[in-house]
Amino acid sequence: MSSTFKDQVVWVTGASGALGAATARTLADAGATVVASSRSVDERLFAASPNVVPLKVDVTDDKSVKAAFAQIEERFGRLDGLVTSTNVSTFGDFLELTDDDWQSVIDAKLLGSVRPIRAALPLFIKQGRGAIVAISGRGGIAPPPNHFPGSSVNAAIDLLVQGLGRRYGPQGVRVNAVAPGPIRSPRFDALAGAQSQNEPTRLTALEGPGTPEDVAAAVAYLLSDDARFVTGSRLYVDGGGPPYA
Ligand SMILES: NC(=O)c1ccc[n+]([C@@H]2O[C@H](COP(=O)([O-])OP(=O)(O)OC[C@H]3O[C@@H](n4cnc5c(N)ncnc54)[C@H](OP(=O)(O)O)[C@@H]3O)[C@@H](O)[C@H]2O)c1
């Protein structure tokens, strides 16, 4: 990557998770000051990354998100990037999942992306510059049978970034999604454990699963000036999906 993030401030949500934490570390290693938020995040997670600032935020609570953004703006006076990576894992058969199961995914992941984006956008517009990357997921185009709530939300996020990219491009704000496939993480283990026997055993054309760092590299690219002409798009980090037999 030719660009670095020196002097830039980036907010990563879901930063105690596998993908969010790797993203925060990658961006910090590239020179960014990273505000790493979640409900349980703390400095122990980022002991080796002095320019990561942990911040406790509940993305299901709009007041908590607004207060976090206000803190970021007050402390740094700028924001260059936002990465949304929150999630609650709700796997199960469609007939077994309740409204509450669906609602929890919508609240933590779809609205959990909408709320930080809505909080940060006015500053990005004022700056005439800003980049947003929302983590969606490959299920948004190929939903596994035990993962319909998360997959539906992934599709919604992919559509949202397309709309936001076109809506706010003229103001200098880029909005993209990264759609991971199977990535080595506790969440992947949970999904694999809940897999039905009818699903393919080899999930990716390339040798997999991927790593959180594979996702972080894609996020860093989309946040960087190397992607200055890329908006409203989604980048799959999914090893090509299941291979043809
Ligand atoms: N791992 C994969 O294989 C894979 C594949 C496709 C897509 N994805 C997507 O990639 C994203 C990250 O996945 P992951 O594997 O890193 O998930 P994860 O390890 O389960 O992390 C989820 C993160 O969301 C945070 N979170 C949940 N509810 C929250 C709330 N109410 N307020 C604030 N933070 C909240 C959690 O932190 P706290 O509990 O501390 O709040 C945690 O940091 C998710 O959107 C996931 O759907 C992952």
The ligand as an SDF file (V2000), in Angstrom:
LIG
                    3D

 48 52  0  0  0  0  0  0  0  0999 V2000
  -15.7080  -13.9060   11.2890 N   0  0  0  0  0  0  0  0  0  0  0  0
  -16.2170  -14.2460   10.1100 C   0  0  0  0  0  0  0  0  0  0  0  0
  -15.9540  -15.3430    9.5710 O   0  0  0  0  0  0  0  0  0  0  0  0
  -17.1480  -13.2970    9.4120 C   0  0  0  0  0  0  0  0  0  0  0  0
  -17.6610  -13.6770    8.1550 C   0  0  0  0  0  0  0  0  0  0  0  0
  -18.5340  -12.8170    7.5100 C   0  0  0  0  0  0  0  0  0  0  0  0
  -18.8840  -11.6100    8.0940 C   0  0  0  0  0  0  0  0  0  0  0  0
  -18.3950  -11.2720    9.3190 N   0  0  0  0  0  0  0  0  0  0  0  0
  -18.8010  -10.0060    9.8930 C   0  0  0  0  0  0  0  0  0  0  0  0
  -17.6750   -9.2720   10.3080 O   0  0  0  0  0  0  0  0  0  0  0  0
  -18.0060   -8.4790   11.4480 C   0  0  0  0  0  0  0  0  0  0  0  0
  -17.0490   -8.7840   12.5770 C   0  0  0  0  0  0  0  0  0  0  0  0
  -17.0630  -10.1860   12.8170 O   0  0  0  0  0  0  0  0  0  0  0  0
  -16.2240  -10.8230   14.0170 P   0  0  0  0  0  0  0  0  0  0  0  0
  -15.9420  -12.2240   13.6490 O   0  0  0  0  0  0  0  0  0  0  0  0
  -15.1160   -9.9070   14.3890 O   0  0  0  0  0  0  0  0  0  0  0  0
  -17.3590  -10.8010   15.1420 O   0  0  0  0  0  0  0  0  0  0  0  0
  -17.1820  -10.8980   16.7190 P   0  0  0  0  0  0  0  0  0  0  0  0
  -15.8350  -11.4310   17.0610 O   0  0  0  0  0  0  0  0  0  0  0  0
  -18.3960  -11.6000   17.2080 O   0  0  0  0  0  0  0  0  0  0  0  0
  -17.2040   -9.3740   17.1810 O   0  0  0  0  0  0  0  0  0  0  0  0
  -18.3920   -8.6710   17.2390 C   0  0  0  0  0  0  0  0  0  0  0  0
  -18.0880   -7.3200   17.8100 C   0  0  0  0  0  0  0  0  0  0  0  0
  -19.3160   -6.5860   17.8890 O   0  0  0  0  0  0  0  0  0  0  0  0
  -19.3280   -5.9450   19.1710 C   0  0  0  0  0  0  0  0  0  0  0  0
  -20.7050   -5.6800   19.5700 N   0  0  0  0  0  0  0  0  0  0  0  0
  -21.7570   -6.5450   19.5920 C   0  0  0  0  0  0  0  0  0  0  0  0
  -22.8500   -5.9170   20.0610 N   0  0  0  0  0  0  0  0  0  0  0  0
  -22.4720   -4.6340   20.3380 C   0  0  0  0  0  0  0  0  0  0  0  0
  -23.1380   -3.5120   20.8690 C   0  0  0  0  0  0  0  0  0  0  0  0
  -24.4330   -3.5570   21.2160 N   0  0  0  0  0  0  0  0  0  0  0  0
  -22.4460   -2.3660   21.0090 N   0  0  0  0  0  0  0  0  0  0  0  0
  -21.1350   -2.2830   20.6740 C   0  0  0  0  0  0  0  0  0  0  0  0
  -20.4390   -3.3160   20.1740 N   0  0  0  0  0  0  0  0  0  0  0  0
  -21.1040   -4.4900   20.0230 C   0  0  0  0  0  0  0  0  0  0  0  0
  -18.6340   -6.9180   20.1020 C   0  0  0  0  0  0  0  0  0  0  0  0
  -18.0760   -6.2420   21.2140 O   0  0  0  0  0  0  0  0  0  0  0  0
  -18.6890   -6.1980   22.6930 P   0  0  0  0  0  0  0  0  0  0  0  0
  -19.3210   -7.5250   22.9780 O   0  0  0  0  0  0  0  0  0  0  0  0
  -17.4920   -5.8860   23.5160 O   0  0  0  0  0  0  0  0  0  0  0  0
  -19.6730   -5.0790   22.6940 O   0  0  0  0  0  0  0  0  0  0  0  0
  -17.4770   -7.3610   19.2020 C   0  0  0  0  0  0  0  0  0  0  0  0
  -16.4290   -6.4210   19.2780 O   0  0  0  0  0  0  0  0  0  0  0  0
  -19.4450   -8.8150   11.8100 C   0  0  0  0  0  0  0  0  0  0  0  0
  -20.3060   -7.8770   11.2500 O   0  0  0  0  0  0  0  0  0  0  0  0
  -19.6350  -10.1810   11.1490 C   0  0  0  0  0  0  0  0  0  0  0  0
  -20.9850  -10.4350   10.8600 O   0  0  0  0  0  0  0  0  0  0  0  0
  -17.5260  -12.0810    9.9840 C   0  0  0  0  0  0  0  0  0  0  0  0
  1  2  1  0
  2  3  2  0
  2  4  1  0
  4  5  1  0
  4 48  2  0
  5  6  2  0
  6  7  1  0
  7  8  2  0
  8  9  1  0
  8 48  1  0
  9 10  1  0
  9 46  1  0
 10 11  1  0
 11 12  1  0
 11 44  1  0
 12 13  1  0
 13 14  1  0
 14 15  2  0
 14 16  1  0
 14 17  1  0
 17 18  1  0
 18 19  2  0
 18 20  1  0
 18 21  1  0
 21 22  1  0
 22 23  1  0
 23 24  1  0
 23 42  1  0
 24 25  1  0
 25 26  1  0
 25 36  1  0
 26 27  1  0
 26 35  1  0
 27 28  2  0
 28 29  1  0
 29 30  1  0
 29 35  2  0
 30 31  1  0
 30 32  2  0
 32 33  1  0
 33 34  2  0
 34 35  1  0
 36 37  1  0
 36 42  1  0
 37 38  1  0
 38 39  2  0
 38 40  1  0
 38 41  1  0
 42 43  1  0
 44 45  1  0
 44 46  1  0
 46 47  1  0
M  CHG  2   8   1  16  -1
M  END
$$$$
